[in-house]
């Protein structure tokens, strides 16, 4: 079936450093979203991309439908960036939205 | 503009009890999704509708779960005879078909004791 493989499952960063999260897709997706789960358990939308890249502050996301992946880059990580990040992709042929399994990010002082 | 509204915010049940969750999507959105998100896991799609029609309910446990969207607007997800394994947050989202990002509600946190 349609799957989204998200990596890494967990990540620790020191403040001020950066890294990237990645989602690989087993089928063609027409769009991808990135979310952060807040302390109340709500999904906060970070990006929605149908192609190309978007940047917002210290976050940048890219989506390549043809190559079947998306990335979320975090630079200059801050303590408040800690949390669980999810990608969700919209299947081109079914419009189904499929989530990755999440990346638990811990930013250390 | 009002977002996706879900109620109740929290529910606590004993095993065997029934519960209904309600979702009011963004006005005009024709596609509505229900997800189950167990603690510390990613959301898993249960069912989604376009207007009043079910597009995919293959992941909905049909023996105890049911979902309806009779007028193509609000939707209700019902669990008959809840089990402890149903403990999760239930998320509703809506969008325009083939356009725009699905927007998510705050979810309903269910605990089955």
Contacts between the chains, C-beta under 8 A, distances in Angstrom:
chain1	res1	chain2	res2	distance
A	6	B	42	7.7
A	30	B	98	7.9
A	31	B	101	7.2
A	33	B	101	5.4
A	33	B	102	7.4
A	35	B	104	7.9
A	40	B	106	7.5
A	41	B	89	5.6
A	41	B	107	6.3
A	41	B	109	6.7
A	42	B	104	7.6
A	42	B	106	5.1
A	42	B	107	6.6
A	43	B	43	7.7
A	43	B	91	7.1
A	43	B	104	4.8
A	45	B	101	6.6
A	45	B	103	7.5
A	45	B	104	7.6
A	48	B	100	7.8
A	48	B	101	3.6
A	84	B	40	7.9
A	86	B	42	5.5
A	86	B	43	7.4
A	88	B	43	7.6
A	88	B	102	7.8
A	90	B	102	7.8
A	94	B	55	7.6
A	94	B	56	6.9
A	95	B	31	6.8
A	95	B	48	8.0
A	95	B	50	7.9
A	95	B	55	7.5
A	95	B	97	6.1
A	95	B	98	6.3
A	96	B	45	6.4
A	96	B	48	6.7
A	96	B	55	7.9
A	96	B	56	6.1
A	97	B	33	6.1
A	97	B	45	6.7
A	97	B	48	7.7
A	97	B	93	7.2
A	97	B	102	5.5
A	98	B	45	6.8
A	99	B	35	7.6
A	99	B	42	4.2
A	99	B	43	4.7
A	99	B	44	7.3
A	99	B	45	7.8
A	100	B	42	5.9
A	101	B	41	7.0
A	101	B	42	4.8
A	102	B	41	7.2
A	102	B	42	4.8
